Amino acid sequence: MTQTEEKTQATGTPMVPIEKIVSLSKRRGFVYPNSEIYGGVSGIYDFGPLGVELRNNIRRYWWWSMVQTNDNVVGIEGSIITHPRVWEASGHIENFVDRLVDCKNCKRRFRQDHLPEENLLKNKCPVCGGELTEPRTFNLMMETFIGVVEGERMKTYLRGEACQNIYLDYDNVLKSSRMQIPFGICQIGKAFRNEVTPGNFLFRQREFEQWDLQFFVHPSEMQKWFDYWKQFRFEWYKGIINHKDRLRFRAHGPDELAHYAKQAFDIEYQTVLGWMEWEGIHWRQDWDLSRHSQFSGQDLSYTDPETKERYIPWIVETSGGVDRTFLNLLLDAYEEEPDPTGKESRTVLRLHPWLAPVKVAVLPLQKNKEELVTTARDIHKKLRRLMVSQYDDIANIGRRYRRQDEIGTPFCVTVDFQTLDDKTVTVRERDHMTQVRLAIDELPMYLLERVMWK
Ligand code: GAP
């Protein structure tokens, strides 16, 4: 079966091959390979004009639903570089390792934990059947140095997981805000890993952006909050995708738990790559605050203001990322369907209107009629103060609709000859291509109601 022919078991809807997303991303300015003119760097990408809009929307929506609308959650923004002891305390120096094997015949490299069971048992390459080498261990932390004088420079690391800043700032947040347990701290920020097998486009990169909630609780309430946030995050993803049947939980087996987790679930999304992790929900217990107390000598225990009980808070972590969300949303939204004219097919990105990079395109029916152009430009100027709007008068109207469909613009406003008579325009909706006629004055409210998250 080719990738294009693969279907989800539940619905039979075709799943889009990654190559189509890579191609669209480059062609339309979502994602570019980093340092491309020098041959690129594996596992590192840049984001173009549409990519940055989509990323900003994804980040803002996450922040809005996690921080702004939860009274018991606050946010921070920590630095990428920290004291090197942080990574000893966190266990990353000792435990953040991948075991690698190489094929002696075809020279391909594999993570040992990614090998199919049969190949693992027989020590055979899954591609050519050649013999595999003994596993070698690699630490994933990226090293860097602070200071300029040789010999006095301090070796440290670019953070391997963004959440460590939250534990480092936990006590400061407690003292500077009026938070009491149970409460959470959120952060979005870059993380870096020397992934030995980066790949699948944005799925496994060496530089990527994580989002975390660390929720601090009394040990007796751990199960309740773990269940709460696990479900909350699942519903969050479900709310922004079309193919709801491609989302599921998967519990980690005891042999795959990270060194800090006593229990973990992945929220997985199904693509042509199979079921893959989108976000991790981790029962971190008291690992982090106990370790940082021990390594720093600072007491990070909490005293309950009412009962005076003193304890190290336990932590529920929900940890996902902008990049996998970006990739999964494109995979979820991409569709090729026959054009109603029957002459050609259209590519449409059915992105949620809340997240679409461009919210509205304003199009004069004809470019050579000055009044149409002036009116369309005026409408665009008013709308762009409220949302991302594009003005477009190049090519016939059908082509312009297609261009907007392909980048996921939920609404196109067309200024035609009737507009000049009665100050109304047509608003075309992306998914069903239906049109309504509206007064120009009604446009801002009509669009805002549909593109602002709620
Ligand atoms: N603090 C816990 C932690 O870092 P993780 O499961 O290693 O847990 C959490 O990472 C999330 O970060 C993943 O669910 C994924 O969304 C994202 N992520 C991890 N490694 C990534 C990579 N190499 N490229 C892109 N995203 C990655």
Residues whose N, C-alpha, C, O or C-beta is under 5 A from the ligand:
A	BS01	GAP	E161 C163 E195 L202 F203 R204 Q205 F208 Q210 E277 W278 E279 G280 S319 G320 G321 D323 R324
